[in-house]
């Protein structure tokens, strides 16, 4: 694997929950030895941010379009703690494949 992986974090307002999820994604990527760059946006801004940020994966805490052509993960487990280990594994796997 070479190069930094880009992860787009999307939530309703791109403030509180996106910040929590962004920190978790940075943490798990660091643990896995994967360099990442993380950007945050509102769910309504996802299409526009894809065009400018070109993410490898998207982690969203609110529904986003399904036809983006990029793996989208439900980030709610990072907030609730329920299902977090499975989500971590899925994101790491997707970043390694990117």
Secondary structure, 3 states (H helix, E strand, C coil): CCCCEEEEEEECCCCHHHHHHHHHHHHHHHHCCCCEEEEEEEHHHHHHHHHHHCCCEEEECCCCCCCCCCEEEECHHHHHCCCHHHHHHHHHHHHHHC
